[in-house]
Amino acid sequence: MSVIIEQFTMATNSHYELLLDADPSRKIVDSYLSKSHRIEARWGLQIIGVIILMPTRPETLEIVNIAVNNDFQNQGIGRLLIEYALEYAREHKFKTVEIGTGSTSLGSLYLYQKCGFRMTHIDRDYFSRHYDEEIIENKIVLRDMVRMSQDVCY
């Protein structure tokens, strides 16, 4: 059996479990979900990953959410989803793909750089300003967002 990557229209509880793992605010997830391109990765009938793509500026596409089920992490699913996003950007004539992640998200920072993203800036206190509850990751209070981008050729 292989991983199937395809678009989905309605977010199910399985999608939300993953989406909220990457972004703990249901309110924020709902704010971008309806205006985004929504992709799932499935293993059989099980949804094992999601990636949400949203145009943010002319010629710029942002990965606003990406998550992989814990049981399927470190198996290349995140990389497959990012490769899908980059191909989608090329096909739709976007010049830049952006992504933001927590400064304490060490695994994510590693993956994104491995996939060719470069750091562009730090949005200081982003998580303190936008989330009601404190987020702790890798035993560190998450405050800053690392913004990254990659130019794509089509």
C-alpha positions in Angstrom: 0.0 0.0 0.0 1.3 3.5 -0.8 0.5 7.0 0.5 -2.2 8.8 -1.4 -2.1 12.6 -1.5 -5.2 14.4 -2.6 -7.4 17.4 -2.0 -10.2 17.4 0.5 -13.2 19.7 0.8 -14.8 19.3 4.2 -12.6 18.9 7.3 -13.5 15.9 9.4 -12.6 15.2 13.0 -9.6 13.3 11.7 -8.4 16.4 9.8 -9.0 18.6 12.9 -7.0 16.3 15.1 -4.0 16.8 12.9 -4.6 20.5 12.2 -5.0 21.3 15.9 -1.8 19.4 16.7 0.1 21.9 14.5 -2.0 24.9 15.5 -3.8 24.6 18.8 -6.4 27.4 18.1 -9.6 26.1 16.5 -10.6 29.7 15.9 -7.4 30.4 14.0 -7.6 27.2 12.0 -11.2 27.9 11.0 -10.2 31.4 10.0 -8.0 30.2 7.2 -9.4 26.8 6.3 -12.3 27.9 4.1 -10.0 30.1 1.9 -7.3 27.6 1.5 -6.3 24.6 -0.7 -6.7 21.6 1.6 -4.6 18.4 1.0 -4.6 15.2 2.9 -2.2 12.2 2.9 -3.8 8.8 3.4 -2.6 5.4 4.1 -5.5 3.2 3.1 -8.5 4.9 4.7 -6.5 6.5 7.5 -5.7 10.2 7.2 -2.0 10.4 8.2 -1.1 14.0 7.2 -2.5 17.4 6.1 -1.1 20.5 4.5 -3.1 23.7 4.0 -2.0 26.2 1.3 -3.2 29.8 1.1 -2.3 32.6 -1.3 -1.3 35.5 0.9 0.1 38.1 -1.5 0.4 38.3 -5.3 2.7 35.4 -6.4 3.1 34.2 -2.8 1.7 30.9 -1.4 1.9 30.2 2.3 1.9 26.8 4.0 -0.4 27.8 6.9 -0.6 24.3 8.5 1.2 21.0 8.0 0.9 18.0 10.3 1.7 14.3 10.2 0.2 11.7 12.6 2.8 10.8 15.3 2.8 7.1 14.2 3.9 8.2 10.7 6.5 10.8 11.5 10.1 10.5 10.3 8.9 8.4 7.3 9.0 11.1 4.6 5.3 12.1 4.8 6.0 15.7 5.7 8.5 15.9 2.9 6.0 14.5 0.4 3.4 17.1 1.5 6.0 19.9 1.1 7.0 18.6 -2.3 3.3 18.7 -3.2 3.0 22.3 -2.1 6.1 23.3 -4.1 4.7 21.6 -7.2 1.3 23.2 -6.7 3.0 26.6 -6.4 4.8 26.0 -9.7 1.7 24.9 -11.5 -0.3 27.9 -10.3 2.6 30.4 -11.1 3.4 31.4 -7.6 7.0 32.7 -7.2 7.5 32.2 -3.5 6.3 29.7 -0.9 6.4 30.8 2.7 6.0 29.0 6.0 6.2 30.0 9.6 7.0 27.8 12.6 7.7 28.1 16.2 11.2 29.0 17.3 11.1 25.9 19.6 9.9 23.6 16.8 13.3 22.0 16.2 12.1 19.1 14.1 10.1 21.4 11.9 13.0 23.8 11.4 15.2 20.9 10.4 12.6 19.5 7.9 11.9 22.9 6.3 15.6 23.7 5.8 16.1 20.2 4.4 13.4 20.9 1.9 15.1 24.1 0.8 13.4 26.8 2.9 15.6 29.6 4.2 15.0 31.8 7.2 13.8 35.3 6.4 12.9 36.9 9.7 11.7 36.4 13.3 8.2 37.6 14.3 9.0 38.3 17.9 6.2 37.4 20.4 3.9 36.2 17.7 2.5 33.3 19.8 2.2 35.6 22.9 0.1 38.0 20.9 -2.1 35.6 19.0 -2.8 32.7 21.4 -4.7 33.0 24.7 -2.9 30.1 26.3 0.8 29.6 26.7 2.4 27.0 24.4 5.2 24.9 25.7 7.3 22.9 23.2 10.5 21.0 23.9 10.3 22.3 27.5 10.5 25.9 26.3 7.7 28.6 26.3 7.0 29.3 22.6 6.9 33.0 21.9 8.6 33.7 18.5 7.7 32.6 15.0 10.5 31.9 12.5 9.4 32.9 9.0 11.0 31.0 6.1 10.6 31.1 2.3 11.6 29.4 -0.9 11.5 30.8 -4.4 10.1 28.4 -6.9 10.8 28.2 -10.7 8.1 27.3 -13.2 
